[in-house]
């Protein structure tokens, strides 16, 4: 129970910091746009994502984290545009020609419809990179020994948070926002 609370606290603190970061860059508006449908896809994709990402952590830690944001963007895009068709799309459909290594470019081009030379893609790439570096700094502050169970769970919680941030970024890009509703 104590361990769960520790990881929950870490994840909540990370989410708060990433929301602040994305809001300061005008990519979000201070709230996490989300959907239970979208969040549920992470539960299905996480085992395969982790199998791809964990071997990359030592050489490419930022990419191993940031790519989860792209996965979140893809799922949010599908949720808005083609959920009936894509609600059960396999994780492998997100891979590029080089598998995990170019998944970011595949998602940006083929799912989000962005040119890799566009200003919009540049902003997305920059904010996800910044989110990953912020997450790496927060993990370092935990002073956790590499390749331990604790390190794995911190990484898992971080990738889930990046997934949720990516989904929120795409939902905002698609025009979603929270509005106060008055009930009579």
N, CA, C and O of each residue as an XYZ file, in Angstrom:
736
protein
N       0.816     -1.192      0.000
C       0.000      0.000      0.000
C       0.867      1.265      0.000
O       0.604      2.220     -0.731
N       1.893      1.243      0.830
C       2.791      2.389      0.919
C       3.487      2.646     -0.415
O       3.640      3.797     -0.824
N       3.904      1.587     -1.087
C       4.549      1.715     -2.395
C       3.588      2.321     -3.411
O       3.973      3.202     -4.179
N       2.347      1.858     -3.419
C       1.350      2.385     -4.354
C       1.162      3.875     -4.136
O       1.098      4.640     -5.098
N       1.074      4.293     -2.886
C       0.922      5.711     -2.582
C       2.124      6.509     -3.078
O       1.966      7.610     -3.605
N       3.312      5.962     -2.914
C       4.528      6.629     -3.393
C       4.448      6.849     -4.911
O       4.688      7.956     -5.393
N       4.114      5.803     -5.652
C       4.046      5.921     -7.112
C       2.886      6.814     -7.546
O       3.020      7.565     -8.512
N       1.758      6.748     -6.856
C       0.635      7.637     -7.156
C       1.043      9.098     -6.967
O       0.736      9.949     -7.803
N       1.734      9.379     -5.867
C       2.191     10.744     -5.593
C       3.160     11.213     -6.671
O       3.048     12.333     -7.170
N       4.106     10.355     -7.027
C       5.056     10.709     -8.093
C       4.304     11.027     -9.382
O       4.560     12.047    -10.022
N       3.377     10.150     -9.759
C       2.640     10.342    -11.011
C       1.811     11.627    -10.974
O       1.778     12.363    -11.959
N       1.148     11.903     -9.865
C       0.350     13.130     -9.756
C       1.230     14.372     -9.826
O       0.868     15.352    -10.477
N       2.377     14.337     -9.163
C       3.309     15.470     -9.220
C       3.840     15.675    -10.633
O       3.952     16.807    -11.103
N       4.165     14.578    -11.305
C       4.641     14.663    -12.683
C       3.566     15.253    -13.588
O       3.847     16.141    -14.392
N       2.347     14.766    -13.460
C       1.249     15.283    -14.276
C       1.058     16.781    -14.037
O       0.853     17.536    -14.987
N       1.121     17.209    -12.797
C       0.985     18.630    -12.478
C       2.075     19.450    -13.151
O       1.796     20.496    -13.737
N       3.318     18.977    -13.069
C       4.439     19.701    -13.686
C       4.300     19.760    -15.213
O       4.564     20.793    -15.828
N       3.886     18.646    -15.813
C       3.755     18.619    -17.277
C       2.592     19.482    -17.745
O       2.674     20.110    -18.800
N       1.523     19.519    -16.979
C       0.402     20.415    -17.317
C       0.853     21.873    -17.265
O       0.507     22.666    -18.140
N       1.631     22.223    -16.232
C       2.157     23.592    -16.132
C       3.042     23.909    -17.333
O       2.934     24.978    -17.935
N       3.918     22.966    -17.671
C       4.833     23.165    -18.792
C       4.066     23.370    -20.093
O       4.328     24.320    -20.830
N       3.122     22.480    -20.373
C       2.356     22.576    -21.619
C       1.498     23.841    -21.652
O       1.310     24.438    -22.712
N       0.987     24.242    -20.508
C       0.184     25.470    -20.432
C       1.064     26.694    -20.657
O       0.654     27.635    -21.336
N       2.274     26.689    -20.091
C       3.179     27.830    -20.277
C       3.592     27.996    -21.739
O       3.952     29.095    -22.161
N       3.541     26.914    -22.510
C       3.854     26.973    -23.944
C       2.582     27.104    -24.785
O       2.625     26.997    -26.010
N       1.453     27.337    -24.115
C       0.150     27.522    -24.760
C      -0.286     26.317    -25.592
O      -0.995     26.449    -26.590
N       0.158     25.139    -25.153
C      -0.241     23.898    -25.832
C      -1.431     23.249    -25.120
O      -2.148     22.446    -25.715
N      -1.641     23.597    -23.848
C      -2.815     23.182    -23.071
C      -3.293     24.399    -22.294
O      -2.639     25.442    -22.277
N      -4.440     24.247    -21.655
C      -5.028     25.381    -20.934
C      -5.165     25.102    -19.440
O      -6.142     25.529    -18.824
N      -4.216     24.403    -18.857
C      -4.206     24.182    -17.428
C      -4.987     22.980    -16.941
O      -4.953     22.664    -15.751
N      -5.692     22.303    -17.837
C      -6.449     21.116    -17.443
C      -6.097     19.966    -18.374
O      -5.684     20.162    -19.517
N      -6.275     18.767    -17.851
C      -5.996     17.575    -18.639
C      -7.261     17.156    -19.376
O      -8.207     16.659    -18.765
N      -7.275     17.354    -20.670
C      -8.376     16.860    -21.479
C      -8.201     15.349    -21.582
O      -7.112     14.867    -21.890
N      -9.263     14.609    -21.326
C      -9.124     13.159    -21.325
C     -10.460     12.484    -21.586
O     -11.517     13.114    -21.589
N     -10.372     11.190    -21.802
C     -11.546     10.353    -22.009
C     -11.217      8.968    -21.460
O     -10.094      8.486    -21.609
N     -12.185      8.340    -20.833
C     -11.970      6.980    -20.333
C     -11.639      6.026    -21.479
O     -10.837      5.108    -21.308
N     -12.250      6.236    -22.644
C     -11.955      5.392    -23.811
C     -10.477      5.479    -24.184
O      -9.832      4.466    -24.453
N      -9.957      6.693    -24.196
C      -8.558      6.900    -24.566
C      -7.646      6.289    -23.509
O      -6.717      5.553    -23.840
N      -7.907      6.588    -22.242
C      -7.081      6.046    -21.160
C      -7.069      4.518    -21.165
O      -6.050      3.898    -20.862
N      -8.200      3.921    -21.507
C      -8.289      2.450    -21.535
C      -7.361      1.853    -22.586
O      -6.872      0.737    -22.410
N      -7.113      2.566    -23.663
C      -6.208      2.047    -24.702
C      -4.786      1.912    -24.167
O      -4.057      1.008    -24.575
N      -4.377      2.810    -23.250
C      -3.026      2.690    -22.689
C      -2.881      1.372    -21.943
O      -1.839      0.721    -22.024
N      -3.904      0.986    -21.232
C      -3.840     -0.283    -20.496
C      -3.588     -1.446    -21.448
O      -2.906     -2.408    -21.095
N      -4.134     -1.355    -22.640
C      -3.938     -2.412    -23.632
C      -2.582     -2.296    -24.328
O      -1.936     -3.306    -24.610
N      -2.158     -1.076    -24.602
C      -0.903     -0.866    -25.324
C       0.336     -0.929    -24.420
O       1.432     -1.219    -24.900
N       0.174     -0.666    -23.142
C       1.324     -0.520    -22.238
C       2.292     -1.707    -22.257
O       3.500     -1.482    -22.338
N       1.823     -2.961    -22.187
C       2.808     -4.064    -22.177
C       3.701     -4.080    -23.419
O       4.910     -4.286    -23.313
N       3.107     -3.864    -24.595
C       3.909     -3.859    -25.821
C       4.781     -2.610    -25.906
O       5.928     -2.673    -26.351
N       4.228     -1.474    -25.476
C       5.021     -0.247    -25.475
C       6.246     -0.414    -24.577
O       7.365     -0.078    -24.962
N       6.013     -0.938    -23.381
C       7.123     -1.121    -22.441
C       8.164     -2.083    -23.002
O       9.363     -1.872    -22.816
N       7.728     -3.125    -23.679
C       8.674     -4.069    -24.292
C       9.540     -3.370    -25.335
O      10.715     -3.702    -25.489
N       8.965     -2.404    -26.052
C       9.732     -1.620    -27.028
C      10.613     -0.581    -26.353
O      11.767     -0.398    -26.742
N      10.083      0.096    -25.350
C      10.745      1.270    -24.783
C      11.848      0.940    -23.782
O      12.891      1.594    -23.784
N      11.642     -0.047    -22.937
C      12.619     -0.333    -21.874
C      14.025     -0.569    -22.434
O      14.984     -0.040    -21.873
N      14.191     -1.344    -23.522
C      15.554     -1.518    -24.046
C      16.188     -0.210    -24.556
O      17.403     -0.146    -24.740
N      15.380      0.817    -24.780
C      15.882      2.100    -25.291
C      16.281      3.064    -24.180
O      16.935      4.073    -24.446
N      15.899      2.771    -22.942
C      16.057      3.722    -21.842
C      17.500      4.178    -21.654
O      17.740      5.373    -21.487
N      18.455      3.272    -21.676
C      19.849      3.677    -21.436
C      20.400      4.546    -22.558
O      21.116      5.510    -22.287
N      20.087      4.231    -23.803
C      20.644      4.986    -24.929
C      19.801      6.203    -25.316
O      20.345      7.248    -25.673
N      18.479      6.071    -25.246
C      17.579      7.136    -25.705
C      16.440      7.344    -24.705
O      15.278      7.104    -25.035
N      16.761      7.787    -23.486
C      15.710      7.882    -22.470
C      14.591      8.853    -22.826
O      13.424      8.565    -22.558
N      14.916      9.985    -23.419
C      13.869     10.962    -23.757
C      12.910     10.392    -24.798
O      11.696     10.560    -24.686
N      13.452      9.724    -25.804
C      12.588      9.130    -26.831
C      11.733      8.021    -26.236
O      10.553      7.906    -26.565
N      12.316      7.203    -25.362
C      11.565      6.105    -24.752
C      10.356      6.629    -23.982
O       9.335      5.948    -23.884
N      10.472      7.836    -23.437
C       9.351      8.451    -22.718
C       8.440      9.228    -23.659
O       7.219      9.083    -23.605
N       9.022     10.040    -24.510
C       8.237     10.940    -25.362
C       7.365     10.198    -26.366
O       6.275     10.663    -26.699
N       7.827      9.056    -26.851
C       7.044      8.320    -27.841
C       5.671      7.945    -27.273
O       4.707      7.807    -28.026
N       5.578      7.781    -25.939
C       4.276      7.495    -25.321
C       3.314      8.659    -25.554
O       2.108      8.452    -25.683
N       3.840      9.868    -25.607
C       3.019     11.036    -25.918
C       2.453     10.967    -27.328
O       1.296     11.315    -27.564
N       3.278     10.515    -28.256
C       2.799     10.341    -29.626
C       1.715      9.267    -29.698
O       0.745      9.408    -30.442
N       1.880      8.201    -28.929
C       0.857      7.149    -28.890
C      -0.457      7.743    -28.375
O      -1.525      7.469    -28.923
N      -0.373      8.554    -27.324
C      -1.567      9.218    -26.811
C      -2.217     10.118    -27.844
O      -3.443     10.163    -27.949
N      -1.408     10.833    -28.605
C      -1.941     11.696    -29.660
C      -2.671     10.867    -30.710
O      -3.759     11.237    -31.153
N      -2.075      9.750    -31.105
C      -2.690      8.892    -32.122
C      -4.038      8.364    -31.637
O      -5.028      8.408    -32.367
N      -4.069      7.870    -30.414
C      -5.315      7.311    -29.880
C      -6.379      8.399    -29.772
O      -7.540      8.156    -30.100
N      -6.003      9.589    -29.319
C      -6.970     10.693    -29.225
C      -7.486     11.084    -30.614
O      -8.664     11.400    -30.783
N      -6.602     11.058    -31.587
C      -7.012     11.383    -32.959
C      -8.010     10.349    -33.474
O      -9.040     10.697    -34.051
N      -7.692      9.084    -33.257
C      -8.624      8.032    -33.662
C      -9.952      8.168    -32.934
O     -11.009      7.977    -33.535
N      -9.910      8.498    -31.641
C     -11.124      8.645    -30.842
C     -12.031      9.707    -31.452
O     -13.254      9.566    -31.448
N     -11.428     10.762    -31.970
C     -12.210     11.861    -32.560
C     -12.667     11.559    -33.980
O     -13.749     11.987    -34.381
N     -11.867     10.834    -34.744
C     -12.142     10.727    -36.178
C     -12.646      9.365    -36.649
O     -13.391      9.293    -37.626
N     -12.256      8.287    -35.974
C     -12.582      6.958    -36.515
C     -12.658      5.904    -35.414
O     -12.125      4.805    -35.570
N     -13.315      6.230    -34.305
C     -13.270      5.341    -33.151
C     -13.869      3.968    -33.423
O     -13.335      2.961    -32.958
N     -14.956      3.913    -34.160
C     -15.562      2.612    -34.445
C     -14.583      1.685    -35.153
O     -14.541      0.487    -34.876
N     -13.813      2.235    -36.049
C     -12.839      1.445    -36.806
C     -11.547      1.203    -36.020
O     -10.962      0.124    -36.118
N     -11.098      2.190    -35.245
C      -9.766      2.132    -34.625
C      -9.759      1.795    -33.133
O      -8.687      1.680    -32.539
N     -10.920      1.637    -32.523
C     -10.984      1.379    -31.081
C     -10.230      0.119    -30.671
O      -9.809     -0.008    -29.521
N     -10.062     -0.791    -31.589
C      -9.342     -2.033    -31.282
C      -8.101     -2.214    -32.158
O      -7.599     -3.328    -32.307
N      -7.608     -1.117    -32.736
C      -6.412     -1.202    -33.584
C      -5.240     -1.735    -32.772
O      -5.032     -1.303    -31.638
N      -4.473     -2.665    -33.330
C      -3.329     -3.197    -32.588
C      -2.226     -2.146    -32.430
O      -2.078     -1.250    -33.262
N      -1.477     -2.272    -31.374
C      -0.352     -1.380    -31.101
C       0.609     -1.315    -32.288
O       1.154     -0.253    -32.592
N       0.815     -2.444    -32.952
C       1.758     -2.495    -34.070
C       1.377     -1.531    -35.199
O       2.226     -1.162    -36.011
N       0.121     -1.127    -35.253
C      -0.316     -0.186    -36.286
C       0.312      1.202    -36.100
O       0.276      2.031    -37.010
N       0.874      1.442    -34.944
C       1.520      2.728    -34.660
C       2.988      2.741    -35.084
O       3.591      3.808    -35.197
N       3.559      1.574    -35.316
C       4.967      1.477    -35.697
C       5.194      2.027    -37.098
O       4.350      1.900    -37.985
N       6.357      2.640    -37.269
C       6.765      3.077    -38.582
C       7.519      1.968    -39.296
O       7.527      0.822    -38.848
N       8.153      2.316    -40.413
C       8.915      1.337    -41.187
C      10.051      0.733    -40.362
O      10.416     -0.426    -40.556
N      10.610      1.526    -39.439
C      11.697      1.049    -38.578
C      11.166      0.599    -37.215
O      11.921      0.540    -36.245
N       9.893      0.287    -37.139
C       9.300     -0.185    -35.880
C       9.121      0.937    -34.880
O       8.577      1.990    -35.210
N       9.576      0.715    -33.667
C       9.470      1.693    -32.584
C      10.281      2.951    -32.889
O       9.876      4.055    -32.525
N      11.418      2.787    -33.554
C      12.364      3.887    -33.746
C      11.795      5.089    -34.482
O      12.190      6.219    -34.195
N      10.888      4.883    -35.413
C      10.325      6.027    -36.145
C       8.809      6.138    -35.956
O       8.095      6.677    -36.801
N       8.355      5.621    -34.847
C       6.930      5.677    -34.534
C       6.445      7.123    -34.453
O       5.329      7.417    -34.882
N       7.254      8.026    -33.915
C       6.858      9.432    -33.815
C       6.538     10.023    -35.181
O       5.529     10.708    -35.347
N       7.394      9.757    -36.151
C       7.191     10.300    -37.495
C       5.983      9.664    -38.178
O       5.218     10.355    -38.851
N       5.808      8.369    -38.012
C       4.644      7.694    -38.604
C       3.359      8.287    -38.039
O       2.442      8.615    -38.792
N       3.289      8.426    -36.725
C       2.078      8.972    -36.109
C       1.831     10.387    -36.596
O       0.709     10.732    -36.967
N       2.871     11.208    -36.597
C       2.709     12.603    -37.027
C       2.213     12.691    -38.469
O       1.266     13.421    -38.760
N       2.842     11.960    -39.354
C       2.506     12.061    -40.773
C       1.223     11.318    -41.132
O       0.303     11.898    -41.708
N       1.167     10.047    -40.794
C       0.094      9.201    -41.310
C      -1.180      9.227    -40.474
O      -2.266      8.987    -41.002
N      -1.069      9.511    -39.199
C      -2.275      9.528    -38.363
C      -2.741     10.955    -38.112
O      -3.925     11.255    -38.267
N      -1.822     11.840    -37.727
C      -2.200     13.221    -37.449
C      -2.244     14.086    -38.709
O      -2.828     15.170    -38.699
N      -1.634     13.613    -39.782
C      -1.648     14.350    -41.047
C      -0.760     15.577    -41.066
O      -1.068     16.559    -41.742
N       0.341     15.530    -40.330
C       1.251     16.672    -40.259
C       2.491     16.445    -41.104
O       2.990     15.324    -41.209
N       2.978     17.503    -41.698
C       4.262     17.455    -42.377
C       5.353     17.571    -41.324
O       5.231     18.347    -40.377
N       6.415     16.800    -41.492
C       7.519     16.860    -40.536
C       8.249     18.201    -40.603
O       9.020     18.532    -39.702
N       8.017     18.958    -41.644
C       8.628     20.282    -41.788
C       7.717     21.394    -41.286
O       8.109     22.561    -41.284
N       6.514     21.046    -40.862
C       5.549     22.081    -40.460
C       5.889     22.660    -39.092
O       6.512     22.006    -38.255
N       5.466     23.899    -38.890
C       5.654     24.565    -37.607
C       4.890     23.822    -36.506
O       5.376     23.696    -35.383
N       3.704     23.338    -36.835
C       2.887     22.627    -35.860
C       3.586     21.368    -35.364
O       3.603     21.098    -34.163
N       4.162     20.600    -36.280
C       4.905     19.407    -35.866
C       6.106     19.797    -35.010
O       6.400     19.136    -34.014
N       6.788     20.852    -35.387
C       7.931     21.325    -34.606
C       7.546     21.656    -33.173
O       8.286     21.346    -32.240
N       6.392     22.285    -32.998
C       5.922     22.627    -31.645
C       5.597     21.359    -30.851
O       5.930     21.258    -29.670
N       4.954     20.406    -31.499
C       4.618     19.146    -30.822
C       5.883     18.408    -30.429
O       6.008     17.933    -29.301
N       6.815     18.314    -31.355
C       8.075     17.629    -31.073
C       8.803     18.294    -29.908
O       9.330     17.612    -29.029
N       8.831     19.620    -29.903
C       9.522     20.361    -28.848
C       8.849     20.171    -27.492
O       9.537     19.966    -26.492
N       7.512     20.235    -27.435
C       6.838     20.116    -26.139
C       6.959     18.697    -25.601
O       7.141     18.518    -24.397
N       6.863     17.688    -26.454
C       7.024     16.314    -25.958
C       8.459     16.057    -25.502
O       8.678     15.331    -24.532
N       9.424     16.638    -26.184
C      10.819     16.521    -25.760
C      11.000     17.207    -24.402
O      11.654     16.663    -23.512
N      10.422     18.394    -24.246
C      10.512     19.112    -22.976
C       9.841     18.339    -21.849
O      10.352     18.288    -20.731
N       8.691     17.737    -22.149
C       8.002     16.911    -21.156
C       8.874     15.732    -20.730
O       8.967     15.414    -19.545
N       9.504     15.094    -21.700
C      10.362     13.947    -21.392
C      11.554     14.367    -20.535
O      11.928     13.656    -19.602
N      12.151     15.514    -20.843
C      13.294     15.977    -20.052
C      12.869     16.380    -18.641
O      13.601     16.142    -17.680
N      11.698     16.985    -18.515
C      11.169     17.297    -17.187
C      10.953     16.016    -16.398
O      11.301     15.940    -15.220
N      10.381     15.013    -17.047
C      10.151     13.720    -16.392
C      11.474     13.080    -15.978
O      11.586     12.546    -14.874
N      12.464     13.131    -16.848
C      13.771     12.551    -16.513
C      14.359     13.242    -15.282
O      14.926     12.582    -14.411
N      14.228     14.551    -15.210
C      14.742     15.282    -14.053
C      14.000     14.892    -12.772
O      14.610     14.764    -11.711
N      12.704     14.706    -12.876
C      11.941     14.301    -11.694
C      12.323     12.893    -11.247
O      12.407     12.618    -10.050
N      12.552     12.013    -12.199
C      12.985     10.651    -11.854
C      14.362     10.696    -11.187
O      14.594     10.001    -10.197
N      15.269     11.507    -11.722
C      16.615     11.624    -11.129
C      16.538     12.105     -9.682
O      17.308     11.656     -8.833
N      15.608     13.019     -9.402
C      15.462     13.541     -8.036
C      14.992     12.465     -7.065
O      15.146     12.610     -5.852
N      14.424     11.394     -7.592
C      13.990     10.286     -6.735
C      15.174      9.446     -6.272
O      15.041      8.605     -5.384
N      16.332      9.682     -6.882
C      17.567      8.993     -6.503
C      17.375      7.475     -6.448
O      17.675      6.818     -5.451
N      16.868      6.956     -7.548
C      16.569      5.523     -7.647
C      17.671      4.818     -8.426
O      18.123      5.305     -9.462
N      18.086      3.699     -7.930
C      19.110      2.911     -8.610
C      18.550      2.375     -9.925
O      17.425      1.878     -9.972
N      19.341      2.479    -10.988
C      18.922      1.999    -12.312
C      18.664      0.497    -12.283
O      19.243     -0.235    -11.480
N      17.800      0.063    -13.161
C      17.481     -1.354    -13.372
C      16.951     -2.044    -12.113
O      17.209     -3.224    -11.879
N      16.213     -1.291    -11.318
C      15.551     -1.873    -10.152
C      14.043     -1.882    -10.407
O      13.557     -1.258    -11.351
N      13.332     -2.580     -9.575
C      11.870     -2.609     -9.689
C      11.305     -1.205     -9.532
O      10.393     -0.810    -10.259
N      11.849     -0.454     -8.584
C      11.386      0.925     -8.374
C      11.605      1.767     -9.629
O      10.726      2.533    -10.025
N      12.764      1.631    -10.249
C      13.057      2.380    -11.477
C      12.068      2.002    -12.583
O      11.595      2.867    -13.320
N      11.761      0.718    -12.695
C      10.807      0.270    -13.702
C       9.432      0.901    -13.473
O       8.809      1.397    -14.412
N       8.968      0.880    -12.239
C       7.639      1.430    -11.950
C       7.598      2.943    -12.148
O       6.583      3.474    -12.599
N       8.673      3.638    -11.822
C       8.727      5.075    -12.107
C       8.647      5.326    -13.613
O       7.953      6.235    -14.067
N       9.362      4.511    -14.372
C       9.319      4.642    -15.825
C       7.915      4.330    -16.354
O       7.411      5.036    -17.228
N       7.293      3.289    -15.835
C       5.945      2.917    -16.272
C       4.948      4.037    -15.975
O       4.118      4.373    -16.819
N       5.030      4.603    -14.797
C       4.126      5.698    -14.437
C       4.410      6.925    -15.307
O       3.489      7.652    -15.681
N       5.668      7.150    -15.622
C       6.042      8.282    -16.474
C       5.484      8.115    -17.883
O       4.938      9.061    -18.451
N       5.617      6.918    -18.450
C       5.103      6.730    -19.807
C       3.583      6.856    -19.841
O       3.031      7.387    -20.805
N       2.907      6.381    -18.810
C       1.446      6.554    -18.777
C       1.091      8.042    -18.725
O       0.156      8.486    -19.391
N       1.837      8.801    -17.939
C       1.587     10.240    -17.847
C       1.850     10.919    -19.181
O       1.078     11.780    -19.601
N       2.937     10.539    -19.853
C       3.226     11.121    -21.175
C       2.142     10.760    -22.176
O       1.765     11.596    -22.998
N       1.632      9.535    -22.126
C       0.515      9.121    -22.979
C      -0.677     10.048    -22.755
O      -1.277     10.535    -23.713
N      -1.013     10.287    -21.506
C      -2.168     11.126    -21.180
C      -1.947     12.576    -21.617
O      -2.879     13.230    -22.083
N      -0.725     13.077    -21.469
C      -0.401     14.431    -21.925
C      -0.521     14.497    -23.446
O      -1.086     15.450    -23.982
N       0.008     13.489    -24.145
C      -0.113     13.460    -25.608
C      -1.565     13.462    -26.053
O      -1.934     14.179    -26.983
N      -2.387     12.663    -25.388
C      -3.820     12.637    -25.727
C      -4.441     14.011    -25.513
O      -5.220     14.477    -26.344
N      -4.100     14.660    -24.406
C      -4.638     15.988    -24.121
C      -4.185     17.005    -25.171
O      -4.972     17.849    -25.601
N      -2.926     16.923    -25.581
C      -2.417     17.827    -26.615
C      -3.210     17.674    -27.909
O      -3.571     18.663    -28.547
N      -3.477     16.427    -28.288
C      -4.217     16.201    -29.528
C      -5.674     16.637    -29.389
O      -6.233     17.224    -30.316
N      -6.286     16.361    -28.253
C      -7.673     16.800    -28.069
C      -7.774     18.320    -28.144
O      -8.715     18.852    -28.733
N      -6.808     19.021    -27.548
C      -6.807     20.495    -27.643
C      -6.585     20.925    -29.085
O      -7.242     21.849    -29.564
N      -5.677     20.271    -29.773
C      -5.400     20.605    -31.185
C      -6.651     20.414    -32.035
O      -6.864     21.136    -33.009
N      -7.475     19.436    -31.663
C      -8.710     19.155    -32.397
C      -9.858     20.072    -31.978
O     -10.951     19.992    -32.538
N      -9.616     20.936    -31.001
C     -10.622     21.922    -30.616
C     -11.423     21.597    -29.365
O     -12.359     22.324    -29.035
N     -11.084     20.536    -28.669
C     -11.798     20.207    -27.436
C     -11.353     21.137    -26.321
O     -10.204     21.576    -26.278
N     -12.285     21.429    -25.418
C     -11.963     22.227    -24.238
C     -13.023     21.967    -23.185
O     -14.141     21.552    -23.492
N     -12.652     22.218    -21.936
C     -13.611     22.114    -20.845
C     -14.389     23.417    -20.782
O     -13.815     24.503    -20.870
N     -15.689     23.300    -20.629
C     -16.526     24.464    -20.454
C     -17.413     24.254    -19.250
O     -17.901     23.149    -19.009
N     -17.618     25.314    -18.497
C     -18.490     25.256    -17.349
C     -19.936     25.172    -17.849
O     -20.357     25.967    -18.689
N     -20.673     24.221    -17.335
C     -22.066     24.029    -17.743
C     -22.951     24.401    -16.563
O     -22.745     23.935    -15.443
N     -23.925     25.234    -16.828
C     -24.875     25.589    -15.768
C     -26.115     24.746    -15.902
O     -26.725     24.660    -16.967
N     -26.475     24.127    -14.802
C     -27.678     23.324    -14.767
C     -28.794     24.145    -14.141
O     -28.576     24.860    -13.163
N     -29.958     24.043    -14.693
C     -31.106     24.795    -14.131
C     -31.640     24.159    -12.897
O     -32.597     24.662    -12.307
